[in-house]
Amino acid sequence: MHRYRSTGTTRRLTTALLALGTAGALLLTGCGQSGENGSSHDDLKGGGRTADGFPAPAPDGPDGQNGEQRDDESRDIAPSPDHLSTFALDVDTASYGYARRTLEDGSLPDPSTVRPEEFINSFRQDYERPDGDGFSVTVDGARTKDDDWSLVRVGLATRAADGDRERPPAALTFVIDVSGSMAEPGRLDLAKDALGKMTDRLRDQDSVALVTFSDTAETVLPMTRLDDNRARIHDAVDSLEPADSTNLGAGVETGYETAVEGLRKGATNRVVLLSDALANTGDTDADTILERIADERREHGITLFGVGVGSDYGDALMERLADKGDGHTTYVSTEKEAEEVFCEQLPRHVDLTARDAKAQVAFDPETVEEFRLIGYDNRQVADEDFRDDSVDGGEVGPGHTVTALYAVRTRSGTEAGHLATATVRWLDPDSRTPHEESADIEASALHGDLWSTAPRGLQVAAAAAYFADALRRDDTRWTDLPAGPTLGELSSRVRELSRYREDKQLNDLSDAIEAARTLMG
């Protein structure tokens, strides 16, 4: 594993390098010709490279090309002619949680709800943490049994969440779905129980507000300091009862209005939406819903955290809301999961480390023939927008890790040479100052075999990716990953990984794989 960390807090490209990057991007645009697999990489040698001979990250101008844009009908592994891959960071995990719930209920998840990056990021990695705010970058990889194909892991980590650290006070506006569908066990009852426990654990200087919605929305509790008001907050939570239809749009709009009215300077202001996202009244489109609160969201920096519940769950709507609301999603189906989210994760991660975080990986055309980013399908960013800080990225808090996995085919016989450079860019949450951090990997650093010599964390990420790949195999938009094991083989490998260090998460993954194996026959 090779790592490079910039010496300053902000790593800026020189004017000459930007000029070379722009010229390289223009050269690639003019010379990249479509071949049998969507690109002719032989035409790219020497194009779009820095003075050091590496592929240049996208310039600030409009001339770069988006290496990951593709037609929905394409099944090409690597349509990218410029060897750049750019995406917004994502710490969502809802897709994996919902898939597990669906399998436990005896059904296969709809392939459209399977997002591989959320499977991968459901498993915490042991990347080195940075000393301060920002990210560390780790890049490693291993070869598969398919000729010249490898899996390359790009790992990003923020500083550890320190329980003793004096975080800013939190101002949390909970928007709770109380529609009729929330009467099902495992929905509103989970929310009430978790909110009650959370009320007892938040700090005195924290504040909460409570908004409910069914056919209309209502502010049940305005922004209220915990202090001596815990009994009042408990009474508001206990009063929640299921009612009629689901006007999610009204709930989000009222939630943001309540959050703005109770806005606290110097606090972390967040809207927490808990719903099965089965909107059936009023606005039911994420873009329309969020457009109505766009000014408040942008001006005050209020992020949206979506918590999904229910066996029937509007996964696509919740994920779209969180992405457009500068936040992320998770899914809960048990009391233990709900308590972990509300009582542990939410207070611990309420602070933000980075805003509008994006990653860009530049693959070296001297060594790389093809590549494919696994997942992040709706988080892709145009390459030329990597350093455009007006373009939305992802919001990441302390204690998070983000993993991106690539299927990479090296040129035949390649054992050495530069493979890739991974760069993450983010804005300081308070000053909006941009920062960057990078890491490199050489082809010689690829481990010889994924399942025997690769680090445990890489094997776990690969197992999660292969499982997601199997679940969406009927979706013809995606090419199967190289050297994919059968579900039986995959379950055995995950069990072996969990024996190395008893790990409930991996046991749960193995159970889910076995359930899918049974359902697939």
Secondary structure, DSSP 8 states (H G I E B T S, - for coil): -B----SSSS----HHHHHHHHHHHHHHHHH----TTS--GGGGTTSSB-TTSSB----SSTT---TT---TT---S---SS-EEEEE-----HHHHHHHHHHHTT----GGG--HHHHHTTS-------SSSS-EEEEEEEE-SSTTEEEEEEEEE-----TTS----EEEEEEEE-SGGGGSTTSHHHHHHHHHHHHHHS-TT-EEEEEEESSSEEEEEEEEESTT-HHHHHHHHHT----S---HHHHHHHHHHHHHHT--TTSEEEEEEEE-----SS---HHHHHHTTHHHHHHH--EEEEEE-SSS--HHHHHHHHHHTT-EEEE--SHHHHHIIIIIIHHHT-S-SEEEEEEEEEE-TTTEEEEEE-S-TTSB--GGGTT-TTS--EEE-TT-EEEEEEEEEE-TT--SSEEEEEEEEEE-TTT--EEEEEEEEEGGGSBS-TTTTS-HHHHHHHHHHHHHHHHTTT-TTS---TT---HHHHHHHHHHHHHHS--HHHHHHHHHHHHHHHHH-
